[in-house]
Structures are given as C-alpha cells and as structure tokens.
Amino acid sequence: MKVLKFGGTSVGTIESLTNVKNIVDNLEEPSIVVVSALGGLTDRLIRNAGAAAKGEIDLNAEMTHISGRHKDIIEALVPEERREEIWNIVNRLLNELSDIYKGLSLIRSLPERTLDLVVSYGERMSSVIVAGILAEAEHHDALEVMRTERWFNKDIADRALTETNIKREFPLPLKRHCVMGGFISRDRDTDEITNLGRGGSDYTAALIAAALNASELEIWTDVDGFLTTDPRIVKTARIIPAMSFVESMELCSYGAKVIYPPTIYPVFHKNIPIKILNTFNPTAPGTLISEMQEKDIPSVCGVSVLGNTGLIAIRGALTANVAEINTRAYNALSRNGIGVLLVGQPGHASDFSIVVPIQDLEKGVRLIEAEFSQELKEGELKEIKGERDMSVIAVVGESIKRINGLGPRLTNTLWRNGIEVKCVSDGASETTIGIVVASSSASEALSLIHESAIERG
C-alpha cells in the first residue's frame, strides 16, 4: 500500500487534476491520497480574512471567485451521477466560509483560531472534490484523524494519538482508494481546528505512511525530482536519481524547497522510501529517497542556498577555544528560543562565527554580549558584531568528509573569483559543508560551487 500526496499545483486546475485522476486510477492496489487546497487558495483565504477583519473585503466578488473555481472543476471532472452530491457538500462549506468572513467584518478582529478555521476550508473542499473525481475512492475527514497539542505557543502533531486515529480510520487491507485533506487538524484538548503549519500536507502524508507501514510515500509536485541545485540560478542543474534521507534533510534544511524537512522524519525511522514525482510529467523516473547505500567513492549530492540569515562574529583570542565558545554561545541562544543554523570560523584562529535567522540577529548579538560580558570587559574578547544579509551555501553528500580538501578547494574558488567567504563550517558534519557569503554574492557563489563540486566532481 502506498501513500500519495498531491500539492496545490497538482490539484490547482482541471488539467492537473486530470493527471491526478489518471495517476491514481492506474495504481495496482488501493492507496491513500492526501491533497492540499487548490493552488494559491490558502494564501487567498488568509488575505480575505485579513481584509474582512479590516472591513475592506468585497465579499460577493471573493466568494464568487472561490465558488466559481471549485464549481468549474466539479462540472468538468466529477461524473454526472455524483456531481450534485459533491457540489452540495462544497457549497455548504462555501456558505460557512462566507458567514465567517461576515462575522470578521463585524467584529473587526482576526483571532488566531478563527484564521485556522478559515484556512481549513481549502483542504476540506479539495479533498471532497478529488474523492468525487476518482473512479474508486472514498473521502475521509482529516479533522477526525489528525490531532495536535500546544507546545511553546505552537501547534505540533500529537504523534501517538494521531497514529492511533490513523490505524482506526484506515483498517488494512484497504478496499478502495482513500482521499483525505492534508495540513488540517484538531487540538487534542479543545477540539478546535488547527493545522500542521508550513509543509503540513507533506507531513500528514508522512505520518500516515509511517503509522500504516506503507511500502512507499510518493510526493507529487511540479518538478521532475530533486535537483542538484536551484535551476533558476544554475541552468546546468540536473535531477538527482537517488539520495539518502540525510542528504534530502540537509538540502531542504538549507533552502531546497522540494519537501519540508519534518516530512522525512516519520518515514526515515520506519525506513519507508520517498519518491519525488512530477504530476505534469508522470513518466519521469523522479528521485528516490531511501536509506543510503555505502558509496565506494564519496561525492557531492547537491548544493542549496539559504538566505535571510545573519552572522554573529565573535572576535578575540579567547575564541581559539572553539569548544568552549561553541557550547556557551549555543546554550545562550537556544535557552532564548533562537535556532543556530551554522557555527564555524572565517579562517582566523582567533575568530568564531554563528549564523542565525535574520529576525533573530539583533537579539542574538545582545544575548552573546551578555554571555561574554566579563571577557569583553577584561579584553579577552575584542568585539561581538552582527552582520546582516548573509546566505549559507550548503554542500551536501554522504561521507563528504572523506573527500580530501573539498572545503578549502571550494573556498579558494570563491576567493579567486572575488567573493569574500565570511565563515566556513567544514569538519563538524559528516554530510555538509556550510559556506557563508554576503547575499549579494550568493547566486554567483552557488554557480561556482556547483560547477566545481558537481559538474567537474
């Protein structure tokens, strides 16, 4: 049994949904299909909620647009004998959504839970429609299955309860295809509608696959697979036919937007392969993500870039003690909710650098200054300085440390081409070398590194 997830672009138009129907109807055995809202709809629902709370929404125009888009798909693709049934369900949901927008216009406020309720309508409608389009399928309500708990002001999946619900909802062996919306959920304690956040549909599919020990998780999107780098920047980027779970997690963590990193964790622990496939080119072989087989000769798998970061430079003789600085700085930041993206050195033994999300840079500098206030006062440290507009170039490959001299070779390539390397993390990870440059140089740096590490090998 497989689990297939179709994203917004895959369920966004009559043409793409025709492809979805053909893909699922041609499966050899019943499977579970997880779908996102129609492409672009979630963003529209959020914009409309904000406009309604300000009293600035043209409700008739917006509901006509949303209703018309869903109705056109139903009339084009749902068999005639089921068309009225499916439309009645969707129309009821549309009327509920319209009433919520009216309420927001009256109260001139947008509570967090009301916004969660609003965005849930996208998946609730799309999943009903997709179930109606497929030849042999039944609809399942994600709100009866997925459960979240509140953790540090965020909604996260209650893995144990959700797994119990999944096993109850989908008894094996399946008799028909099962269709369910991704992303949406309910709070385990209050029963209020919540969601799993960015990448939530991928994560829903992964949790289902892990709970039911699926043979494979297929992520259907609008690209032919995982690419060696961003093709918008590097035209010579090519498809990666196979990669490890760790390689995919590292590339996604540093900017590759094929799948959301948490998606990989549930299936990784069950050793369930993931396949990245293209809804618009379903015969393409795609990319297989699985447990890594040992390579005789280590190689670079891919290169990704993560922007919107800032660098905290710690300068002075004390920083020669990398282990101590690393531990104290990391603890000072993590205790205050700041995630460290990378730690390394700019090539000077007395300097040390930490990369954080740009929104945390100023707070991070203050925290590090407080942590090392005594050393600054006594002159053991020269300064702690924040630098904005940084990007991390991540060079990823299993056993990358076995490639002798790779880090120095890549940084020398950048220096020779006039690109200043702000910081390098080379050696701490078996899988990734991180190189930090100014964001204004990131595209050129990405191209040079891709050429050196992948095209020339």
N, C-alpha and C positions, 0 to 999 in steps of 0.2 A: 504494500500500500504506500502510495506517495502522498505528499502534501505539496500543493502548488499554490504559489502566491502571485497574484497579478496586481501590479501597481496602478497608479492613477492614469498614466499614459496608456496602459494596456486596456483599461476599461473606459477610456475617455470619449470614444467616437463609435459610430456604427461600424466603420471599417475595422477598427482594432478589436471590437467585441466579436465581430465575425471570426477573426483569427482565434480569439479565446475559445469560442464555441467549437471550432474545428480541432483545436489542440486537445480540449477536454473530451469531446465526443469520441475522439480516436484513441483514447487511452485503453490499454488492455484490461484494466481492472478498476473497480470503483476507487475513487480517491477523494481527498478533502481539498477544496478550493477556497482560498482566503483572498478576499478582494478589498482594495482601497475604494475610496469615494471616486466618482468621476474626476478625471484630471482637472486640476485647478479649482474644483468646487470647495474644498476645505478652506483655502485662502479667501474665497468669495464669501463663504459663510461667516468667517471671522470679521472680514471688512464690514459686512452688513450688520453684524452685531454691534460693532463699534459705532457705526453710523446711526443705528437705531437708538443707542443709548444717548446720543447727542441730539436726537430729533432731526437728523439730516438724511434719513433714508427715503427714497422713492419706493415704497413698499410694493405697490402694484407692478411697477416695472421690474423690480428684482424678482418677485415671485413668478411673474410671467416668464422671465428668462429661465429660471431654475426649473419651473414646471415644464416649459416647452422642451428643454433639453432632455429631460427624462422621458417625457411622453414620446418624443420623436424616436428614441431608441426602442421603447416598448413597441410602438407601432411597426417599426422596421424589422425587429428581430424576434419578438415573442410570438409563438404560434397563435393563430387567431383564436383557438378554443380557450387559451389561457389569458388572453390579452386583457379582458375586462377585470378578471380576478387580480392580476398583477397591478393594473392601473389603480384599482380601488385601494389597495394597500399603500401604494406610493402616494396617492392623492391624500389619504388620511394623514400620512406623515407630513406632507407639504402643508396641510391646513394647521397641524400642530406647530410647525415651524413658523408659519405666518403669525399665529397667535402669540408666540414667544416674542417675535420682533415687535409686535404691537405693545406688548407689556413693557419691553425695554424702552420704547418710545415714551411711555407714560411715566415710568419711574426714573428715567434719566440716569440709569446706573447699569453697570455690567459686572455683576458678581462672578467670581471665578467659576463656580459650579454651574451658573447659567450658561457661560461660554462653553463649558464642557458639554452641556446638554445640546447646545446649538450645533457644535461641530459633529456630534454623533449622528446627525441625520444623514450626512453624506454616505457613510458606510451602511446605515440601516436601509437606505433606498437602493444603493448599488447592489448589495447582496441579494435583495429580493428580486431585482431585475435579472441578474446573472443566473440565479436559480431558475427563473422562468424561461430564459433563453436556451439553456442546456437541454439535451434530449432526455436524459435520465438523471434528474437531480432533485434533492430536497433542500429546503432552506433551514438553517439553524441560526438562532439568535445569539450573537456574541454576548449580549447583556445577561444571558442566563448561564454563561460559561466562564468568562474572564473576570477575575477578581483582583483588586488592588488593595494595598494598605498604605497608610500615610507614613512617610519616613522623611524626617527633616524637611517638612513642608512640600514634599513631592509625592506624587502617586507612583508607586512601584508595584510590580506584579507580586501577588502573594502566590509564590510558586507552588507550594504544597496544596493549597485549596484549589487553585486553578487546575492543577494536574488531576486531582480527584474529579472535578467537574468535567474535564475533557474526557476522561475514561468513561464517565457515566453517559455523556452526551453522544459519544461515538463508539458504541459497542462493536467489537470486531468479531468476525469479518464484516466489512461494510457491504450492504446490499445495493446501494445506489451511490452516485456522487453526492457529496455533501458540500454545500456552499455556505460560508459564513463571512461576515464582515471582519476586517482586522481593526487594530487601533483602539476600538472602544471597549469599555469595561464598566464594572460597578465597584464601588467601595465595599469591602467585606463587612464593615461595621455599620455604615449608614445606608447602604443600598443606593446611594446617589450615583448618577452616571459620571464616570471618569474616563480617562484614556491613558494609553501607554506612552504618549509623547512621540517625539520625533523617531521615525523608523518603526512606529508601533505595529504596523501591519506585518512587516517582516518578522518582528518579534513574536507576534501572535502565531504566525505560521511555524516558527521555530519551536515554540512551547508545545504546540500540538504535535509536531513531528517527534519531539523528544518524549512526550508523555505516551505516545502510541507506538514508539519504536519503529517509525516509518523507515522504509527502505531508502528513501531519498527525499530531500527538500529541494524543490525547484523554485527559483526566484525568477519570474518572467518580467522583463523590463524592456527598455527601448534601445539597448546596445547588444552587440553580439557576444559579449562576455567581459571579463576583467581585462583591462588593457594595461600595458607596461607603464603607461603614464597618461596624463591628460591629453587627449588628441586635439583639443582646441589650441593647445600650446605647442605640442610636438607632433607634427604631421606624420612622422615615422613610427608613432606608437603602434604596437601590434597586440593582437589577442594573446593572452596567456592561456594555453590549453589546460594546464593543471597546476595547482598550487596547494600549499598546506593551509590548515586552519590558522596557524600562527601568522603566516605571511599575509593572508587576507585580513586578519585582525589588525596587523601593524599598518598595512597600506590604508585601510579605512580609518584608523585612528588618526592618521596624519593626512587626511584630506581627500582620499579617494571616496567617491560618493556612490559606489555601486550598491553596497548594503551597509546597514547600520551595525557597528561593532557588536553591541549586545545580542544581535540576532545569532551570532555564531556560537555563543557560549553554551546554550542548552544542547545543541546538536553535537558540538565538539565533544562534550563529556559523554555522549552516547555513541560517538564515532559514526554519526549519520552524515553521509556526504551531502554537500550542497552543490547544485548546478545553477549557474547563471545563464539564462537563455533569453533570446530576443523574440518577443511576441510578433514583431513585424518581419522577422526572418527566421521562422521556426525550424528550418532545416539546418541552420548554422549549428556547429557542434557545441558552441558555448565554452564555458570554463568550469572544470570540475574542481571543487574544493574538498579535500579529504585529509586523512592522516598522512603525514609526509613519509615517503619512502626515502631512505638514505641515498643521497647523491654521491656518486664516485668523485665528481668534480663539483665543488660548490660554485654557485653562480648567483647573480643578482636577478631576482624575480621581477621587481618593478620599482618605480620611483614615484613618490607622491609629494605634494606640497601642501602645507597647512599655513594659511595666512592668519591675519588678525591676532598676532601674538606680540608680546613684549618681552624684553630681555632685562633681567636684573643682574648687573655686573658688580661683583664683589672684588675689590682690588686691594692688594696689600700682601705682605709677607706671610701672614698667618694662613692665607688660603693655600699655601703649599700643602697643608694638611687637608687634603681633599676629603677624606672620610669624615673627619670631624665637622667640617663646614657643611658638607652634604647632609649629614644627619641633623644638625641643628637647624639649618635653613629649611630643610624639608618639613621637619616637625613644626616649626613656627608657622609655615604656610598651611599645612594640612589641618592643624588644630583650628584654623580660622576659615576652613572651607575653600581654600584655594588649591586647585589641582596643578601639580607640576607636570609640564609637558616634556621637559628635557633638562638635563643637567650636563655640564661639560666645561671645557676650558678653551679660551681663544688662542691657545698656543703659547701663552706666557705662564710659567710655573707659579707665579705669584697671583694670578687672577683666576676667578671662578665665575661661572655664569649659570643662571637659572632662567628657563623660558616658561612663561605663564600666559593664559589667555589675556588679551589686551585689556579687557574690562577689569581685570584684577591687578594690573601693573602698579598703579599708584598705591593701592592698599598693600600690595606685596612688598614694595620698597619700604613703606613705613614699618611693617612687621619685621623685616630683616634688620632695619636700622635699630629697632628696639631690642632685637635678639643680640645684636653685636654692639650695643651701645658702649659697653666698657672697653672693648677692643678699639673702637673708633676714638674714644676719649683718650686712651693711652697711646694711640698712634700705631698699634699693631695692625690695624686696617687703615688704608688710605681713604677709601670712599666706597659708598654704595650708590649706584646710579641706575636709573631706569631708562631704557631706550625703547621708543615706540616703533610701530610699523616694521616689525620683523616677520620673516617667514621661515618655517622649518622645511628643509628638503630631506625627506626620509628615503634612504636607500635600503631596500629590503630584500632579504634572501636567507633561506635556511643555512645555518652554519657559515654566515658571512665572515665571521672572524677567521675562518680558515683561508680566506683569500688574502694572501700576504700583501701588505702595503696598499690595500684598496683605499682606506681613508685618506692617507697622505697623497695618493695619486689624484684623487678627486679634488681635494682642497687645493693642490698645486695647479690643477687645471683651471679652477676658478680664479686663483690669484693671477695666473698668466694672462687671463682674459680681462683683467681689471676689476674683478668682483671681490670685494672685501668679505672675508669669512669672519663673522662675528663670534662664532662659537662652534665647537665640534664635540659631539659625543661619539667616541669611537673606542669600543672595547668593553663597555658596560653590558651591551646586549649581544647575544649570540646571533640575533636576527636582523638588527637595524643599526645603521649609521645615520646619525642626525647632523645635518649641517645647517647652520643658521646664517641667513643673509638678510640684507635690507629688502623689504617687499618690492621696492622699485627694481631690484635686480633678480627677483625670484624666477620670472619666466625664462630669462637668459640662462640662469644657473641651472634650472630644470633641464633645459635643452642640452646644455653642455654635459651634465652628469648622465643623462640618458644616452647620449652619444658615446661617452667614454665607458660607462658601466654595462650597457646592454647591447648597443649596436656594434661596438667593437669588442665587447666582452672583457 
